[in-house]
Amino acid sequence: MKVYLPEPWVLKPGIPVTLHFTEHAVVSRQIEDPIRHVLVTRESLLFYVDEVDGTKVDRVYSILSQKHAAEFAGYLPGRKYVGYRFTIIKDAPGFVPPRIVTVKPL
C-alpha cells in the first residue's frame, strides 16, 4: 500500500518561516550519509503542514536532526502542536540544523 506524502518543505538559510502542523509521525528513512556516501537508516520526525506564513498548503516538514526534533518533544504528546504556530529558521547552509525562533498560540 502506498501512502500519500505531499511535497516536503525545504527551508532556505536565513529566512524564517511560520508553520502550523496538523499531524505527525516518526518514521525510519534510508538516506545517504553525506560524508561516507553509504546508505544509513535514520529516524525522522514528520509533520504534516497545513499553513506556511499564513497561506494554506499541503506539505510535509521532515526533521532528521535529533537536536531540532528534541525542540518539539514537549508538543508531541496529545498533539499539543496543533494549538500553536512555530517560526523556524535555518541559520546557515549545510549541516546546521534549523531551530525554533518563536512559538505562538493560535
N, C-alpha and C positions, 0 to 999 in steps of 0.2 A: 504494500500500500504506500502510495506517495503522499507526503504531507506538503501542503502549500506553504511556502515561505515567501513573503513579499521581499522586494529588493532590500538588501541590508543598508543600514545608514552608515556612511563613512564620514568621519569628522575631518575638517580641514584645520591644520595647525593655526592657532592664534585667533580663531573665530568661534566665539561661544554660541551654543545653540540651546534652546529650551525645549525639552522633550516631555511628553506625557505618555505614560505606559498603561497598557490595559491588561496584559498577561505576561507571564514569564515562564521560562523552562530552563533547566540545567541539562545540557547535552554533551556527549562526547563527540569530538571532531578530530579528524585527521588533518594535520597541517604540515607544511614543510618547515623544518627548523631553518631559520634564515642564516644561521652560522654554519651548521654541519651539513645542511642540504639533504637531510633524511626525513622521512615521514615519521611523525610522532603523534600520539593521541593526547589531546588536552581537553579538559573540562571547560565548557563555555557557558556563560550566563546569557541567555537570550531574553530580550524584552520586545514585546510587540508594541510598536509606536503608532499612536493614532493622531498625534499632533506634534508639529515641529514649528517653533516660533509662531504659534497661533494659527497655523494652516493645517487643515485636516489632511492626513496622509495614511498610507498603509505600508509600513516599513518594519524592519527588524533592526534592533540595536544589539549587536553581538559583542560580548566582552570576554576577551581571553586573559586579560591582565588580572591576576589574583588580587593585586592591590586595589584596582578600580572596582572589581566585583565586591570586595570587602566593604567598600563605602555604602553599598546597598543592603548589606546584611540585615540591618535593623528594619528595613522596609519590606522584606520578603514575607515574613510570617503574616498570614491574614491578608496578603496583597495590599499592605498599607500604602505602597507607592501609588495606587490608583487615586489617592486623595491629594497628590502633590504634582507640581511641575518641577523638573530638575534642569538647572542650567549647568551645562557641561562644557569643558574646554580641553582641547589637546594643545599643550603649551609649545610643543616643538615637533618637527617631523621625526620619523624613525621610531625607535623602540620606547619612546616616552609615553607612558600610559595617560589617558585622559583623566580628568579629575572633576568632581562636583564642585561648582562655584557657589551655587545657592540652591536651596530647596524651599519652595513656596507652596503653602496650602492652597487648594482650589477655592 
